[in-house]
């Protein structure tokens, strides 16, 4: 192997190590109890309730030091952390709201009915997706294991008319596909929030790792819409409300009837108030650590993080958005944002009658979080101590890329070692000239064969 060949091989090894990397993430498991906490102004006590899954909004806290303290406490208690992100509307009380309102032409639409201070976002725009990606990156920098993207069903509302064009179902499906890919690339799992009427038709259980469902017990048949998640071995975290609250949450008739519905569907049901505060009651029976011994789930079906949602009845969905990272201001949030929008999935029914093709599936680089899994067993652990608001890119992807580069460098060194040894070996062997006369290095003797006889060219004598 010549030097050029060795260098070429080494270059290929380096490129392979850097480019052939894939983000990994850890998803929760059926039978894990959960707590949902979206309203707090100080660091909450995350030791109670003692359940493995906590779903909350870290940016309810007003300082990065408090966020760090919260995440450290969650990890110290071995919690699987799902972080809430509003992806469909803008709460003007959020610290990064000015970044959204500064975009021209505007990406902010009509007011969100029932939620003062919130306005719909134009999820079709590159600028919106860049800013939402920045939010995802912050969650990754905090050490979140997963993301709960809220308000995926904004297409069911008058979002921009009459001054603009309302969002369509096709826009929502394209956005879901983008969210799934983006969050997975950042090394986190991602859940589907409501939109149960789309699960079966669009095979949403193939690109989301779990589901967060509101008030399915109050709408006939809605709980059954999420059955594909259970069949795929992916949990459904369901919440039912005892108060109407400011957002008009549907109030259950009784805890018993609500829990009967979610238990029958094999969901992880909880009872909460509409502000998603400290009220907490589980529907399933769990052990002292928050696990269901009798949970029944099909073997996990794993899907590719590159699989895309398709819609044969609509125009082709393409995602060519420029995902440039938009900077964020200091992460402070003094407003109270419950983030929970309990709207009936039936609002979206009969919105689409075109034919839809199913998504393709393949093996996915995901891991299942179990009772024996710690929060830090991800292949690429995300730092929970980073306070940077401009967290750039995927920690998991960057780390795996570095590992790949190191492997490539080692390959380069080995290739050079092989080349050097072969060069030295050739220096000790006879070198024949065009006249076929053996030429030996100074002070060297002819090389003999197995029979210990000098090896000569036909009719030639060895020249010593």
N, C-alpha and C positions, 0 to 999 in steps of 0.2 A: 504493500500500500504506500503510495507516494505521499509527500507532504500535502500536496493539493487535495488528494482524496481524503486524507485524514482531516484536514480543515473543513472540507465539505461535509463529511460525516458529523463532525463536531457541531457545525452550524445547524445541521438538521436536528441534532439532538437538543440543542438549546432552543430552537424554534418550537420543537415538539413539546418541550417541557413548559415553555411559556404559554403557548396557545392552546394546548390540549388539556385545559383545566376546566373544572365545572364546579360551581358553587354547590354547597351542601347545606341542608337545613334539617332540623328536628321537628317532627310534628307530634301533637298529643295523641292520646289513645282513648278509645271507647272505654268507659268505666272509670274515668278520672273526674273527680268532683271539681267544681270551679267556683270562683267568686268573681263578681263583676262590680267594679268600683270606679265610677266616673265623676263623682262629686267629692272633692276634698280640697282643703287649702293648706293643710300641714301634712307632714309625712305620716301616713296611716300605719297602724300596727298590723303588719302582714303575717303575724304568727297566728292570728285568729280571724276567720276560721282556719283550721289546719287542713287545708285542701291543696292539692298539688298545682292546680291551674289558677292563676290570677290574671284577670283581664282588666286593665286600667289605662288611664291617660296620664303618663308621667308629667306632661306639660300643664297639668292642673296646678303644679307647684310653681312658685314665683322665682325660684333661683336654681341655677345649675348645681349648686352645692346640695340643695334639698333633693333634686332629682338623683344625684349620685348617691345620697344617703338612702333614698327609697330603693334604688336598684340594688345597692349592696345588701340591704335587708332582705329583699326578695331572693337574691342568690344565696344568701346565708341560710335562708329557710328552705332552700332547694325547691323554689317555685318555678314552674314553667310559666314564663311571662309573655302574655299577649298584650300588645300595645295598641290602643285605640288611635286611629287616624281618620279625620273627616276628609274624605276624598271627593265628595260630591257637592258640598256647599261651603261657604266661607262664613265663619263666625268672626264678625268684625272686632270682637274683643281679644282675639288671639294676637300674640306678639308679632307674628309674621304677616298679619293682615295687610299691612301697608305695601308689602311686596306684590300682593295680588291686585290691590286697587290701583297700583301705579302703572300697570300694564295698559298700553294703548295700542290699538283699540281695546276697549274693556273686555275682560274675560268674566266679569261679574254680571249676573242676570237678575231675574226677578226675586222678590223676597220669598223666603221659605214659609209657607202658611203654618201658623201655629208656633213658630220659633222666632221670636223677636231678635233682630240683630243678625240674622242669617240670610244669606243670599246664594242662589244657585251659581255654580261655576260652569264655564264652558269647557267641558271635558274633551272636546274635539281639538282644542288649541294646543300647540306645542308649548306655549308659555305656561299653561296650566299644568301640564304634565311635568315640566321641568321643576316647577315649584312643589308639586306633590312628591316628586322623587326626592327632593331635598328633605321633606318631612320624613320619608321612609329612611333616608340615610341617617337622620338624627336618631330615629328609633334604633337603628342598628348600632350606632355609636353608644347608646345608653346600655346596650346589652339585652335588648328584647329578643325573645326567641321567635316571635310571630307577630303578625299585624292583623288587626280587625279593621278593615276599610269600610267606613260608614257611608250611607247615602248613595249606594250603587243604583238605587231605583229612581233617581232624579228625572229620568225620562218620562215618568208617569205624571209629571206635573207640567203646568205651563211655565217653562223655564225662561224663555226669552221673548215670546210673542206678547204684544203685537209689534214691538220695535225690532225684533229679530226672529230667527228661526228656532223653534223649539227643538230640544234633543229628541232623537229617535231611538228606538230599540237597538238598531244597528250600531249607533254610537255607544250605547251602554255595553254591548257585547264586546266591541273592539276595546273599550276602556278596561273591562274586566280582564281581557287577555293581556293587555299591557301591564296592568297591576300585578297579575300573577307572575309574569316573567320578570318584572322589575324587582319585586320583593324577593323572589327566589334567587335572583342574581346577587342580591345583597346578603344571602345566607340566612334568610328567615323564612318561616312558614307563613302562609297567608290563608285567611278564612273568608268564606262567603258570608255576607251580611244580608239576611232576608232574601228577597227575590226568589222565593221557592217555586213559583210558576215557571221559571226558566231552567230549573235544575235538570229535569229529565230530557227535555228537548235539546238543550245545548250541552249536555254531558258536563255540567259544571263540577261534578265531583271528581272529574279527571284532572282539573287544573287547580282546584282549591283543596287545602289539606284538612279543613274542618268547616263547620258552619256555625254561625251565631244567629239565633232565631228569636224574634220577639213575638209573643202573643199568638203562637200557632194554635194553642188550645182554644182560643176564642174565635177562630175561623174554621168552619167545618172543612175538613179535608186538608188543611194547610200543613199539618205535621207530617202527613204521609208524603208530601212532595219532597221531603228531604231524605226519604228512605235510601236513595242511591248512595248517600254518604255512609250510612250504617252498613249497607251491603259491601261497600269498599273498605270497611274497617276503619272509617274515619268518623270521629265523634261529632255529635251535634249538641251544642251548648244552647239550651233554651231558657228563656226568661219570661215569666208571667208577672203581671203587675197588680198591686193591691190599691193603687191610687192613680187618679187621672193625671195629676200634675199639670204643669204649664204646657206640655206638649200634647195633651189629650191622649194619654196612653189608655188602651182598652183595659178596663178593670175586670178581673176574673169574677165569676159567680161564686166560686169557693175554691179554697186551696185544694180540697180533696178532688174536685172534678178536674181542675187544671193539672194536678200532678198525675192523675189517672191517665190523662191523654198523653202527656210527655213520657211517662213510664212505659206505656204500651208501645210507644214508638222507639223505645230503647235510647232515649235522649238523656242528657245530664240536665235535668230541669231544676231551676231555682225560682224562688218567689222574692220579688223586689218591689220597692216603691218606684214611681216613675222617674225620680231624680237619680236613680241608681246609686243610692248611698249605702248606709250601713245595714239596713234591713236585710236579713238573710235567712232563708230556709230552704233546705234541699228537698227534692222530691224522692230521689232514690235513696237506698240505704247503703251507707259506706262504712268502711272500717275507720279506726281512729286516725288513720293517715289519709283518708279521703279516697280510698279505692274500693271499687265494687268487685268482690270476689266472684259474683255470679254474672258478670258482664258477658254477654254473648256478642261476638263480632266475627264476621267473615275474615279470613286471612287478608292482611293489608294488600290492596291492589295499588301498585306504584305506577306513576305516570311521568312522562317526560316533562321537564320544565320548559322545553322548547315547543311542546305541542300547542297549536293555536286553535282558537274557536273559529268555526266557519259557519256561514249562513248562506245556503244555496239559494234562498229566496230573496236575498238582498244583494246589493252591489258588493263587490269583493272588499273585505276588510283589510286595509293595509296600515301598517304602523311605521311610518317613516318620520316620526316626530323627532325633532332635535332635542335630545335630553340633556342639554347643557345644564350644569349644576348652578342653580341660582342661589346667591348668598342669602343667608338668613340673619336677621338681627338677633340681639341677645334674647335668649329663651326665657321670657317672663310672661306669665299669664295671670293677671289678677282677676279676670272674670270667671264666673262660674258657668261652665259649659257642660251640661249633662251629656251631650253628644248622643243621646239615645232618641231615635226618631221612630216611634212605634206606629208604623203605618200598615194598613192591611195589604197583604200581598195581592188580594183580589183586585186592587186598583189597577194592577198591571195586566189582569186577564183580558183576553180578547183584543190585545193591542197588536198582535202579530199573527197572521194566518199563513205566511209563506212557508215553503218547505225548508227544512234546515238539515244540514248534514252533521254527523257526529264528529267529534274531535278524534284525532289519531292518538294512540297511546304507545308508550314504550317504557323501559325501566328508568326509574328516576333516582337521583342521588340523594334520597331522603332517609331519615332515620326515625324510628318510632320511639317516643318518650315513654318509658315504662316505670314501674315502681322501683326498679333497680338502677334506673338511669339518673345521673345527676345533671344539673343544669349546665354543667361545663363539659359534657361528653361529646360536644359537637366536634366534627373533624377540624373545623376552623372556628375557634372560640372567639366571639366578638368581645371587644373590650367594653367593660361596663364603667370604666373610669374616665372615659373621654368626655370632656365638656365642650369640645369644639362644635360650634353651630354650623360649621362648613365642612362637615365630615364628607370626605371625597371618596366615593366609590365603595365597593364591597370589601370589607375586611376579609371575608372568607375567600373571595376570588383573588385578592391581592396576596394573601398568605400562600394559597395553593400555587399561585404563579411564581412566587419566590422559590418555593420548594421545587417546582419544575425547573426553574432556572439553575438552581444549585445542582440538580441531577444532570442538567445539560452540561454544566461546567465540569463536573466529574467525568462525564462522558468524553469531553474534550481532552482532559488530562490523560485518561486511559488510552484514547486514540493516539496521542502523541507518544506515550510510553511504548505502545505496540510498534509504532513506526520507527522509533529510535532503536528498539531492540532488533528489529528486522534489518535496519540499516547496518548496525554493528555486526550482525551475523553475516550479512553479505560481504562485509569488509574482510572477513576471515576466509572466504571461499575463493577458489580460483576464478579469475575473470578472463574470459576468452575474448581474443581479438578477432576481427574478421578473417584473419588467416588461420583461425582455429588452433592457434598455439596457446597452450595454457600459460598464463602469466601469474606468478605467485608474489604475494607481498614479501617484502624484504625479510629474510630470516624465517620464512614459513616453509613448511614441507607439503608435498602433495597430499591431497585428501584420499584416503583409502576406502574401498568398499567393504561390505560385510566379510568378504573372503580375505581381507587384509592384503589385497593386491593393489598396486597403483592403478588409478583410473586414467587411461590414455584415450585420446581421440584416435579414430581408426587410422592406422598407418602413420601416426605421429608419435614423437617422443616428447616426454615432459621436459620442459626447459626449467632448470633450477638455477 
